[in-house]
């Protein structure tokens, strides 16, 4: 009944109205099954499960995350895997914000839950949902240890110059205001994969990693240590994203409040959900934006140009910060699939040893690959991210370490 599941890790990524899950073996990288529950708490909720080559989507009443996990467990059972008796190593949970408290994967107990709850004010859109997933998993799989893996952990030791905002230091200290960085699990995983691909020690490589999805972030990493990243106290800072503005003049917030009379929650919604590519052209899917550009849509072209301009600005800043760059790597949905973004982001940088080979860049593949000429000074790579595998590996390491 549980063939293929013993020793696996169940990875959960709970959003405010969604739940992504994957059952994966951390050593072999074998994915037993994965799925996603959407519109949790809504009348139109559904869940999609893929296992043994079969994909099934059902409409289901999912009033909360507990119900979503319970329904996912039924899918597993229907395919011959009873999670309660499968011999799982752990349940690994993605938690967005660890604040200053959590900077390594952490075995979850009541005290940890209390602290994650306490710092939820730093990520009010994310941490509460992550906690709901944690509580549901601990209830449904009480014998399986749960581990929290924090999005901010990798950037915990960024230099103070990169982590510090230039505001009153007393206010900053009192309210835990600093640059924390996000997508850390992806940036760490991809940077390590780059070292393996180049067959060089991680400690010898200066690299820029560009995680470009609906959420987007850049990082400068020297010898495996993060030196800077584009996201800050929240995931709103930095690059232009699908629905998030990225960098804006803070005075815009004051102007919208004082002159436009918008409330704080309205400004929050505007900058997080109605800005970025969607705010500029009404679309946040790059495939649709590309199609509209081909049809002469000026708003789509402007949105694309703003996106590329911001991306190039960060690449240039990180080139200077690192001094010497050995590799620039694209990852996540847009980074892995949008050849035009890769080409335009690095266009005209030949004098810096950065060249994108047109034919290599046009090749579509799910494998890690070089898109620069072999003799280029800087290796330009496309490396698929795998946050679920990274979470599974870190969770397995925590539960296997003697305490």
C-alpha positions as CSV (number, residue, x, y, z in Angstrom):
1,X,0.0,0.0,0.0
2,X,2.9,2.4,0.6
3,X,5.3,1.5,-2.2
4,X,7.7,4.3,-3.0
5,X,6.7,6.6,-0.1
6,X,8.9,5.3,2.8
7,X,11.5,7.8,3.7
8,X,9.9,10.6,1.6
9,X,9.1,14.1,2.8
10,X,5.8,15.8,2.3
11,X,6.4,19.4,1.4
12,X,3.6,21.9,2.1
13,X,3.4,25.5,0.8
14,X,0.2,27.0,2.2
15,X,-1.0,30.3,0.8
16,X,-3.9,32.4,1.9
17,X,-6.3,30.5,-0.3
18,X,-4.2,27.8,-1.8
19,X,-2.1,24.8,-0.8
20,X,0.7,23.3,-2.9
21,X,2.1,19.9,-1.9
22,X,4.6,17.5,-3.0
23,X,5.8,14.1,-1.8
24,X,9.5,13.7,-2.7
25,X,12.5,11.6,-1.8
26,X,15.2,14.1,-0.8
27,X,18.1,11.8,-1.8
28,X,17.0,10.4,-5.1
29,X,14.9,13.5,-6.1
30,X,12.0,11.2,-7.0
31,X,8.7,12.9,-6.9
32,X,6.0,10.4,-5.8
33,X,3.1,12.9,-6.2
34,X,2.2,16.5,-6.2
35,X,-0.8,18.7,-6.3
36,X,-2.5,22.0,-5.6
37,X,-5.7,23.0,-3.9
38,X,-7.1,26.4,-5.0
39,X,-9.7,28.9,-3.8
40,X,-9.7,27.4,-0.3
41,X,-12.6,28.8,1.6
42,X,-14.5,29.7,-1.6
43,X,-17.5,28.1,-3.2
44,X,-15.4,27.3,-6.3
45,X,-12.6,25.5,-4.6
46,X,-10.9,22.6,-6.4
47,X,-7.9,20.3,-6.0
48,X,-5.6,18.7,-8.6
49,X,-3.4,15.7,-7.8
50,X,-0.8,14.0,-10.0
51,X,0.6,10.6,-9.1
52,X,1.8,7.5,-11.1
53,X,1.2,9.5,-14.3
54,X,-2.4,10.2,-13.5
55,X,-3.7,13.7,-13.2
56,X,-7.1,14.3,-11.6
57,X,-8.9,17.5,-10.8
58,X,-12.0,17.6,-8.7
59,X,-14.3,20.3,-7.4
60,X,-14.5,19.9,-3.7
61,X,-15.8,21.8,-0.7
62,X,-12.6,23.0,1.0
63,X,-13.6,25.4,3.8
64,X,-10.1,25.5,5.2
65,X,-6.5,24.1,4.8
66,X,-7.3,21.2,7.2
67,X,-9.9,20.1,4.7
68,X,-7.5,20.6,1.8
69,X,-4.8,18.4,3.3
70,X,-7.4,15.8,4.3
71,X,-8.6,15.7,0.7
72,X,-5.1,15.4,-0.6
73,X,-4.5,12.5,1.8
74,X,-7.5,10.7,0.3
75,X,-5.9,11.1,-3.2
76,X,-2.7,9.5,-1.9
77,X,-4.7,6.6,-0.4
78,X,-6.6,6.1,-3.6
79,X,-3.3,5.7,-5.4
80,X,-2.0,3.2,-2.9
81,X,-0.1,5.6,-0.5
82,X,-1.5,5.9,3.0
83,X,0.4,8.9,4.4
84,X,-0.3,7.9,8.0
85,X,1.5,4.7,7.7
86,X,3.9,5.5,4.8
87,X,7.0,6.0,7.0
88,X,7.5,9.6,6.1
89,X,10.6,11.3,7.4
90,X,9.0,14.7,7.9
91,X,6.5,17.3,6.7
92,X,8.5,20.3,5.4
93,X,6.7,23.6,5.5
94,X,7.6,26.7,3.6
95,X,7.4,29.7,5.9
96,X,7.8,33.1,4.3
97,X,9.2,35.2,7.1
98,X,11.6,34.1,9.9
99,X,12.3,37.6,11.1
100,X,15.5,37.8,13.1
101,X,14.6,34.7,15.1
102,X,14.7,31.9,12.5
103,X,17.7,31.6,10.1
104,X,17.9,27.8,9.7
105,X,15.5,25.0,9.2
106,X,13.7,24.5,12.5
107,X,11.8,21.5,14.1
108,X,8.3,22.8,14.8
109,X,6.9,22.6,18.4
110,X,4.4,24.8,20.2
111,X,7.1,27.3,21.1
112,X,8.1,27.7,17.5
113,X,4.5,28.1,16.4
114,X,4.1,30.9,19.0
115,X,7.2,32.7,17.7
116,X,6.1,32.4,14.0
117,X,2.8,33.8,15.1
118,X,4.4,36.7,16.9
119,X,6.5,37.8,14.0
120,X,3.6,37.4,11.5
121,X,3.2,41.2,11.5
122,X,6.3,41.2,9.3
123,X,4.4,39.1,6.7
124,X,0.7,39.4,7.4
125,X,-0.3,38.1,3.9
126,X,1.9,35.0,4.3
127,X,2.8,33.7,7.7
128,X,-0.7,33.3,9.0
129,X,-1.5,31.1,6.1
130,X,1.7,29.1,6.6
131,X,0.7,28.6,10.2
132,X,-2.7,27.2,9.2
133,X,-0.9,24.6,7.0
134,X,1.4,23.7,9.9
135,X,-1.4,23.3,12.4
136,X,-3.4,21.2,9.9
137,X,-0.5,18.9,9.2
138,X,0.3,18.4,12.9
139,X,-3.3,17.4,13.5
140,X,-3.6,15.0,10.6
141,X,-0.1,13.5,10.8
142,X,0.7,13.8,14.5
143,X,3.4,11.1,14.4
144,X,5.4,12.8,11.6
145,X,7.8,15.6,12.7
146,X,7.1,19.0,11.0
147,X,10.0,21.3,10.0
148,X,9.8,25.0,9.0
149,X,12.0,26.2,6.2
150,X,12.1,30.0,6.0
151,X,12.3,32.1,2.8
152,X,14.4,34.7,4.6
153,X,17.0,32.4,6.1
154,X,19.5,32.4,3.4
155,X,19.8,36.2,3.5
156,X,20.1,36.4,7.3
157,X,23.9,37.1,7.2
158,X,23.9,39.7,4.5
159,X,26.3,42.5,5.3
160,X,24.8,45.3,7.4
161,X,25.4,47.8,4.6
162,X,23.0,45.8,2.4
163,X,20.5,44.9,5.2
164,X,20.1,48.3,6.8
165,X,17.5,51.0,5.9
166,X,18.6,54.6,6.4
167,X,15.9,55.5,8.9
168,X,16.1,56.3,12.6
169,X,18.0,53.4,14.1
170,X,15.9,53.4,17.3
171,X,12.6,53.1,15.3
172,X,14.2,50.4,13.1
173,X,15.3,48.4,16.1
174,X,12.0,48.7,17.9
175,X,9.9,47.5,15.0
176,X,12.4,45.0,13.5
177,X,12.7,47.1,10.3
178,X,15.5,45.8,8.0
179,X,16.0,44.1,4.7
180,X,15.3,40.4,5.1
181,X,15.2,39.2,1.5
182,X,12.9,36.4,0.2
183,X,13.0,33.5,-2.2
184,X,16.1,32.5,-0.2
185,X,15.5,28.7,-0.6
186,X,15.5,29.2,-4.4
187,X,18.6,31.4,-4.5
188,X,20.5,29.1,-2.3
189,X,19.5,26.0,-4.2
190,X,20.2,27.5,-7.6
191,X,23.6,29.0,-6.6
192,X,24.7,25.5,-5.4
193,X,23.5,24.0,-8.7
194,X,25.5,26.6,-10.6
195,X,28.7,25.4,-8.8
196,X,27.9,21.8,-9.7
197,X,27.2,22.7,-13.3
198,X,30.4,24.6,-13.7
199,X,32.3,21.9,-11.7
200,X,33.8,24.5,-9.5
201,X,33.8,24.9,-5.7
202,X,30.9,27.2,-4.6
203,X,33.4,29.2,-2.6
204,X,35.2,30.2,-5.8
205,X,32.2,31.7,-7.6
206,X,30.8,35.2,-7.7
207,X,27.3,35.0,-9.1
208,X,24.1,36.8,-9.8
209,X,20.9,34.8,-9.5
210,X,17.7,36.1,-11.1
211,X,14.6,34.4,-9.8
212,X,12.0,35.6,-12.2
213,X,8.4,34.4,-11.7
214,X,5.2,36.1,-10.8
215,X,7.2,37.2,-7.8
216,X,10.7,38.2,-8.8
217,X,14.0,38.8,-7.0
218,X,17.7,39.1,-7.7
219,X,20.7,38.2,-5.6
220,X,24.4,38.9,-5.5
221,X,26.3,35.9,-4.1
222,X,30.0,35.8,-3.4
223,X,31.6,32.4,-2.6
224,X,28.2,31.0,-1.5
225,X,27.5,34.0,0.8
226,X,24.7,36.4,-0.1
227,X,25.9,40.0,-0.4
228,X,22.7,41.6,-1.5
229,X,19.2,40.9,-2.7
230,X,16.4,43.0,-4.3
231,X,13.5,42.2,-1.9
232,X,13.6,43.9,1.5
233,X,11.5,43.9,4.6
234,X,8.7,42.5,2.6
235,X,8.5,40.8,-0.9
236,X,7.3,44.1,-2.3
237,X,10.7,45.8,-2.8
238,X,12.9,45.3,-5.9
239,X,12.1,44.1,-9.4
240,X,8.9,44.7,-11.3
241,X,6.7,41.6,-10.7
242,X,3.5,40.2,-11.9
243,X,1.2,42.2,-9.6
244,X,3.7,43.9,-7.3
245,X,5.2,47.3,-8.0
246,X,8.8,46.6,-6.8
247,X,10.7,49.8,-6.0
248,X,8.7,53.0,-5.8
249,X,9.4,56.3,-4.2
250,X,8.1,56.0,-0.6
251,X,6.6,59.5,-1.1
252,X,4.1,57.9,-3.5
253,X,2.5,56.2,-0.5
254,X,2.2,59.5,1.4
255,X,0.8,61.2,-1.7
256,X,-1.8,58.5,-2.2
257,X,-2.9,58.8,1.4
258,X,-2.9,62.6,1.7
259,X,-4.1,63.6,-1.8
260,X,-5.9,60.6,-3.2
261,X,-7.3,59.9,0.3
262,X,-6.6,56.2,0.0
263,X,-6.5,54.1,3.2
264,X,-3.5,52.1,4.1
265,X,-5.2,48.8,3.2
266,X,-6.2,50.3,-0.2
267,X,-2.6,51.3,-0.9
268,X,-1.4,47.8,0.2
269,X,-3.8,46.2,-2.3
270,X,-2.8,48.6,-5.0
271,X,1.0,48.0,-4.7
272,X,0.8,44.2,-4.0
273,X,-2.1,43.1,-6.2
274,X,-2.8,45.8,-8.8
275,X,0.6,47.0,-9.8
276,X,3.6,45.5,-11.6
277,X,2.9,44.1,-15.1
278,X,-0.8,43.8,-14.4
279,X,-1.0,47.5,-13.4
280,X,0.9,48.6,-16.4
281,X,-0.9,46.6,-19.1
282,X,-3.7,44.6,-17.5
283,X,-1.8,41.3,-17.8
284,X,0.7,39.5,-15.7
285,X,1.2,36.4,-17.8
286,X,4.3,36.8,-19.9
287,X,3.0,34.7,-22.7
288,X,0.0,37.0,-23.1
289,X,2.1,40.1,-22.8
290,X,4.4,38.8,-25.6
291,X,1.4,38.0,-27.8
292,X,0.1,41.5,-27.2
293,X,3.4,43.1,-28.0
294,X,3.5,41.2,-31.3
295,X,0.1,42.7,-32.1
296,X,1.4,46.2,-31.5
297,X,-0.1,46.8,-28.0
298,X,1.7,49.8,-26.7
299,X,0.8,49.2,-23.0
300,X,2.2,45.7,-23.2
301,X,5.4,47.0,-24.8
302,X,5.8,49.7,-22.1
303,X,5.2,47.1,-19.3
304,X,7.9,44.9,-20.8
305,X,10.4,47.8,-21.2
306,X,9.9,48.9,-17.6
307,X,10.4,45.3,-16.5
308,X,13.6,44.9,-18.4
309,X,14.9,48.4,-17.4
310,X,14.5,47.5,-13.7
311,X,16.1,44.1,-14.2
312,X,19.1,45.6,-15.9
313,X,19.5,48.2,-13.2
314,X,19.9,45.5,-10.6
315,X,22.2,43.4,-12.7
316,X,24.5,46.4,-13.2
317,X,24.4,47.3,-9.5
318,X,25.4,43.7,-8.5
319,X,28.1,43.6,-11.1
320,X,29.7,46.6,-9.4
321,X,29.0,45.2,-5.9
322,X,30.7,41.8,-6.7
323,X,33.6,43.4,-8.6
324,X,34.0,40.2,-10.6
325,X,31.2,38.1,-11.9
326,X,31.6,34.4,-12.9
327,X,28.0,33.5,-13.6
328,X,24.6,35.1,-14.2
329,X,21.8,32.6,-13.8
330,X,18.1,32.8,-14.8
331,X,15.5,30.7,-12.9
332,X,11.8,30.3,-12.1
333,X,8.9,30.5,-14.6
334,X,9.9,33.6,-16.6
335,X,13.6,33.1,-16.1
336,X,13.5,29.5,-17.4
337,X,11.1,30.0,-20.3
338,X,11.2,33.6,-21.6
339,X,14.1,33.7,-24.0
340,X,13.5,37.4,-24.9
341,X,13.8,38.4,-21.3
342,X,17.1,36.7,-21.0
343,X,18.4,38.2,-24.2
344,X,17.2,41.8,-23.5
345,X,18.3,41.8,-19.9
346,X,21.9,41.2,-21.0
347,X,22.0,42.9,-24.3
348,X,24.9,45.2,-25.1
349,X,27.1,43.9,-22.2
350,X,29.7,42.3,-24.4
351,X,32.4,44.6,-23.2
352,X,31.9,43.1,-19.7
353,X,32.4,39.6,-21.0
354,X,28.6,38.9,-21.0
355,X,27.3,37.3,-24.2
356,X,24.1,35.4,-24.9
357,X,24.2,32.9,-27.7
358,X,21.1,33.3,-29.8
359,X,20.7,29.6,-30.7
360,X,21.4,28.3,-27.2
361,X,19.1,30.9,-25.7
362,X,16.2,29.8,-28.1
363,X,16.5,26.2,-27.0
364,X,13.7,25.1,-24.7
365,X,14.7,22.5,-22.1
366,X,13.9,21.5,-18.6
367,X,17.6,20.9,-17.9
368,X,20.3,23.2,-16.6
369,X,22.1,24.7,-19.6
370,X,24.6,27.3,-20.7
371,X,23.2,30.0,-23.0
372,X,26.5,31.9,-23.4
373,X,29.4,30.8,-25.7
374,X,31.8,28.3,-24.1
375,X,34.6,30.9,-24.2
376,X,32.7,33.8,-22.7
377,X,34.2,35.4,-19.6
378,X,30.9,35.2,-17.8
379,X,28.9,32.0,-17.8
380,X,25.2,32.8,-18.5
381,X,23.0,29.9,-17.4
382,X,19.4,28.7,-17.1
383,X,19.0,26.5,-14.0
384,X,15.6,25.3,-13.0
385,X,14.8,25.9,-9.4
386,X,13.4,23.2,-7.2
387,X,12.3,24.8,-3.9
388,X,10.3,21.6,-2.9
389,X,13.4,19.5,-3.2
390,X,15.4,22.0,-1.2
391,X,12.8,22.1,1.5
392,X,12.7,18.3,1.6
393,X,16.4,18.0,1.9
394,X,16.7,20.6,4.7
395,X,13.8,19.0,6.5
396,X,15.3,15.5,6.3
397,X,18.6,16.9,7.6
398,X,16.9,18.4,10.6
399,X,15.1,15.3,11.7
400,X,18.1,13.1,11.1
401,X,20.4,15.3,13.3
402,X,20.7,14.0,16.9
403,X,19.1,16.4,19.4
